[in-house]
């Protein structure tokens, strides 16, 4: 195990970058980052609306990749 100190913005940037990768490859890692990072964010610095938007952005990127040129026609 290692400890890495990152700002909230840096963690969010990493999550967005990971979201551009194939879902199967990164979903467990994204969840692990979220599980470990959220409890560390002080309540007065939490922004549930922004976190919800990040979640929607992540889903949009993942869904966009699913509709790419290599995806089967539905």
Buried (B, 14 or more C-beta within 10 A) or exposed (E): EEEEEEEBEEBBEBBEEBBEBEBEEBBEEBEEBBEEBEEEEEEEEEEEEEBEEBEEBBEEBBEEBEEEEEEEEE
